[in-house]
Amino acid sequence: IYGMCMVACGSRSSSTEVKDNVLTEEEKAEGYTLLFNGKDFTGWKMFNGGDVKGWQVADGVIVGYGNGGDVIADTTIKVSTDIVTVKNYHNFQIKWDWKIGAQGNSGFLYHVQEGPKYKAPFETGPEYQLIDDDNYPWVSETGKEGLEDRQKTGCNYAMYVPETKQVNPPGEWNSSMVLYKDGYVEHWLNGEKLFSFQEGSEDWKMRRYSGKWEAFPDYGISTTGKLCFQDHGSKVYFKNVKIKDLD
């Protein structure tokens, strides 16, 4: 199955060759369904909440306006404004197009858990990072300016880092893909496989229990949960969100 996924993802047609938010005949045959219908937020909701607020659908694009941020580190933001799927997913292959504004920051998360115990999706769900690598105004606790490699686009945030990648700058569309199959994970960007890893492996445990996630005991533990697009204080755009349920 992994080989088939890699071939399909690597040869993906660009969004300019087909209509947005419409499945091609090939995608239908492969078992994809639309996770965004191009018109409204059917199938989506607020994290720990109800109907989507603070986001809009404009010209067939999901638009996040940057009303949120780090609800744990920033005491002025009390409630997460991230959006999640109504449905839970276990094994899946998802692809989507995205762009961010200058100094933008967002992400795609999976297996997110909800409930009063959690303030934000990233407490439980691994993240495919989407960010302005070169210009995001980040200063580390040691005073160093600029993002660390583990914080940049395409990363499994604070865990796995691509060796090489081709990412278009803010304001231009990119295409991403995540495959999750029984703990085996692939990250793709613009038709190129960035890396793969196995959840629960010794390497994964070393990374998970020796860094940022030490403070979040439920991170990466659940293998079924919501899918999420993150609102992290800057404008972000999504379209062509298509998923294949692998269960």
C-alpha positions as CSV (number, residue, x, y, z in Angstrom):
1,I,0.0,0.0,0.0
2,Y,2.8,2.4,0.8
3,G,4.3,2.1,-2.7
4,M,1.0,2.8,-4.3
5,C,0.5,5.9,-2.1
6,M,3.9,7.2,-3.0
7,V,3.4,6.8,-6.7
8,A,-0.1,8.4,-6.6
9,C,1.1,11.3,-4.4
10,G,4.3,11.9,-6.4
11,S,2.4,12.2,-9.7
12,R,-0.4,14.4,-8.4
13,S,-1.8,16.9,-10.9
14,S,-1.4,20.5,-10.0
15,S,-4.5,22.4,-8.9
16,T,-4.2,24.6,-12.0
17,E,-5.0,21.7,-14.4
18,V,-8.3,20.7,-12.8
19,K,-11.2,22.6,-11.2
20,D,-10.8,23.4,-7.6
21,N,-12.6,21.3,-5.0
22,V,-13.7,18.7,-7.5
23,L,-12.6,15.1,-7.6
24,T,-10.9,13.9,-10.8
25,E,-12.0,10.5,-12.2
26,E,-8.7,9.1,-11.1
27,E,-9.2,10.3,-7.6
28,K,-12.7,8.9,-7.5
29,A,-11.3,5.5,-8.6
30,E,-8.6,5.7,-5.9
31,G,-11.3,6.2,-3.2
32,Y,-10.9,9.9,-2.4
33,T,-13.7,12.0,-1.1
34,L,-13.9,15.8,-0.7
35,L,-13.3,17.0,2.9
36,F,-14.2,20.6,1.8
37,N,-17.0,21.1,-0.7
38,G,-15.8,24.5,-1.8
39,K,-19.0,26.2,-0.6
40,D,-19.3,26.0,3.2
41,F,-18.0,24.2,6.3
42,T,-20.1,21.1,6.0
43,G,-18.1,18.4,7.9
44,W,-16.1,20.9,10.0
45,K,-16.6,22.5,13.4
46,M,-14.7,24.5,16.0
47,F,-12.3,22.6,18.2
48,N,-14.2,22.0,21.5
49,G,-17.1,23.9,20.0
50,G,-19.9,24.1,17.5
51,D,-20.4,25.8,14.2
52,V,-17.3,27.3,12.6
53,K,-16.7,31.0,13.5
54,G,-13.9,33.4,12.6
55,W,-13.2,31.6,9.4
56,Q,-14.9,32.1,6.0
57,V,-15.3,30.4,2.6
58,A,-14.5,32.9,-0.1
59,D,-14.3,32.0,-3.8
60,G,-13.9,28.3,-3.1
61,V,-11.2,28.8,-0.5
62,I,-11.2,28.3,3.3
63,V,-9.8,31.5,4.8
64,G,-8.5,31.8,8.3
65,Y,-8.1,35.4,9.5
66,G,-5.6,34.9,12.3
67,N,-7.9,35.5,15.2
68,G,-6.2,32.8,17.3
69,G,-2.7,31.9,18.6
70,D,-1.0,29.9,21.2
71,V,-3.8,29.5,23.8
72,I,-1.4,27.9,26.3
73,A,1.6,30.3,26.1
74,D,-0.4,33.5,25.4
75,T,-2.7,34.3,28.3
76,T,-4.7,36.9,26.3
77,I,-6.1,34.1,24.1
78,K,-8.5,31.9,26.1
79,V,-10.1,29.7,23.6
80,S,-8.7,27.8,20.6
81,T,-10.0,29.0,17.2
82,D,-8.7,26.0,15.3
83,I,-11.2,24.0,13.2
84,V,-11.6,20.2,13.2
85,T,-13.5,17.6,11.3
86,V,-16.8,16.4,12.7
87,K,-15.7,12.8,11.8
88,N,-12.9,10.9,13.5
89,Y,-10.2,9.2,11.4
90,H,-7.7,6.4,12.0
91,N,-5.9,5.4,8.8
92,F,-6.0,7.9,6.0
93,Q,-4.3,9.7,3.2
94,I,-5.1,13.4,2.9
95,K,-3.9,16.0,0.5
96,W,-4.6,19.7,0.3
97,D,-3.5,23.0,-1.2
98,W,-2.5,25.9,1.0
99,K,-0.9,29.3,1.1
100,I,-0.1,31.7,3.9
101,G,0.5,35.4,4.2
102,A,3.8,37.0,5.0
103,Q,5.1,35.9,8.4
104,G,2.2,33.4,8.4
105,N,1.9,30.3,10.7
106,S,-0.6,27.4,10.6
107,G,-0.6,23.7,10.4
108,F,-2.5,20.5,9.7
109,L,-3.0,18.1,12.7
110,Y,-4.4,14.7,13.0
111,H,-5.8,12.3,15.7
112,V,-6.8,15.4,17.7
113,Q,-8.7,14.8,20.9
114,E,-11.4,17.1,22.3
115,G,-12.7,17.7,25.8
116,P,-12.4,20.0,28.8
117,K,-9.0,18.5,29.5
118,Y,-7.5,20.1,26.4
119,K,-7.1,23.8,25.5
120,A,-5.6,23.2,22.0
121,P,-5.3,20.5,19.3
122,F,-1.5,20.4,19.5
123,E,-1.7,18.9,23.0
124,T,-2.7,15.6,21.4
125,G,-2.3,15.7,17.6
126,P,0.9,15.5,15.6
127,E,1.3,18.5,13.3
128,Y,2.4,19.0,9.7
129,Q,3.9,22.5,10.0
130,L,2.9,25.3,7.6
131,I,4.8,28.5,8.2
132,D,6.8,31.4,6.6
133,D,10.2,29.7,7.2
134,D,12.4,32.8,6.5
135,N,10.4,35.6,8.0
136,Y,8.3,34.3,10.9
137,P,9.2,36.5,13.9
138,W,10.4,33.9,16.2
139,V,12.9,34.4,19.1
140,S,13.9,31.3,21.1
141,E,14.1,31.2,24.9
142,T,17.9,31.6,24.5
143,G,17.4,34.8,22.5
144,K,18.3,33.4,19.1
145,E,16.2,34.8,16.2
146,G,14.7,32.6,13.5
147,L,13.0,29.3,13.4
148,E,14.7,26.1,14.3
149,D,14.6,23.4,11.5
150,R,12.1,21.4,13.6
151,Q,9.7,24.3,13.4
152,K,9.7,24.8,9.6
153,T,7.3,23.9,6.8
154,G,6.8,20.2,6.2
155,C,8.1,19.1,9.6
156,N,6.4,16.7,11.9
157,Y,6.5,19.6,14.4
158,A,9.3,19.3,16.9
159,M,9.9,15.7,15.8
160,Y,10.9,15.0,12.2
161,V,12.6,17.3,9.7
162,P,12.9,17.1,5.9
163,E,16.4,17.0,4.5
164,T,15.4,18.8,1.4
165,K,12.2,20.4,0.1
166,Q,10.7,22.8,-2.4
167,V,8.3,25.3,-0.9
168,N,6.7,28.2,-2.6
169,P,6.9,31.6,-0.8
170,P,4.0,33.3,1.1
171,G,1.2,34.3,-1.2
172,E,1.7,31.3,-3.5
173,W,0.0,27.9,-3.4
174,N,1.6,24.8,-2.2
175,S,0.3,21.2,-2.2
176,S,0.8,18.9,0.8
177,M,0.0,15.3,1.7
178,V,0.0,13.1,4.8
179,L,-0.3,9.4,4.9
180,Y,-1.1,7.6,8.1
181,K,-1.4,3.8,8.1
182,D,-1.1,1.8,11.4
183,G,1.5,4.2,12.7
184,Y,3.5,4.5,9.5
185,V,3.6,8.2,8.5
186,E,4.7,10.0,5.3
187,H,4.9,13.8,4.7
188,W,4.8,15.1,1.2
189,L,5.2,18.6,-0.2
190,N,4.7,19.7,-3.8
191,G,5.0,16.2,-5.2
192,E,8.1,15.3,-3.2
193,K,8.3,12.9,-0.3
194,L,9.9,14.7,2.6
195,F,10.3,11.7,5.1
196,S,8.6,8.8,6.7
197,F,8.6,7.4,10.2
198,Q,6.9,4.8,12.4
199,E,5.0,5.9,15.5
200,G,6.0,3.9,18.6
201,S,9.4,3.0,17.3
202,E,12.4,3.5,19.5
203,D,13.5,6.5,17.4
204,W,10.0,8.0,17.7
205,K,9.9,7.5,21.5
206,M,13.3,9.1,21.9
207,R,12.1,12.2,20.0
208,R,8.7,12.3,21.7
209,Y,9.9,12.0,25.3
210,S,13.0,14.2,25.2
211,G,11.8,17.5,23.9
212,K,8.8,19.8,23.7
213,W,6.2,17.0,24.1
214,E,7.5,16.1,27.6
215,A,5.1,18.7,28.9
216,F,2.1,17.2,27.0
217,P,1.5,13.6,28.3
218,D,-1.2,12.8,25.7
219,Y,0.6,14.0,22.6
220,G,0.7,11.3,19.9
221,I,-0.9,8.7,22.0
222,S,-4.3,8.4,20.3
223,T,-4.4,6.7,16.9
224,T,-8.0,7.9,16.1
225,G,-9.3,11.4,16.3
226,K,-10.2,14.7,14.5
227,L,-8.3,16.3,11.6
228,C,-7.5,20.0,12.2
229,F,-6.5,23.2,10.4
230,Q,-4.8,25.6,12.8
231,D,-5.4,29.3,13.3
232,H,-2.2,30.7,14.7
233,G,-2.5,34.4,14.5
234,S,-2.0,35.0,10.8
235,K,-4.0,34.7,7.5
236,V,-4.1,31.2,5.9
237,Y,-5.9,29.7,2.9
238,F,-6.9,26.1,2.1
239,K,-8.6,24.4,-0.9
240,N,-8.7,21.0,-2.6
241,V,-8.9,19.1,0.7
242,K,-9.3,15.5,-0.4
243,I,-9.1,12.4,1.8
244,K,-8.9,8.7,1.3
245,D,-10.1,6.6,4.3
246,L,-7.8,3.6,4.5
247,D,-9.8,1.6,7.1
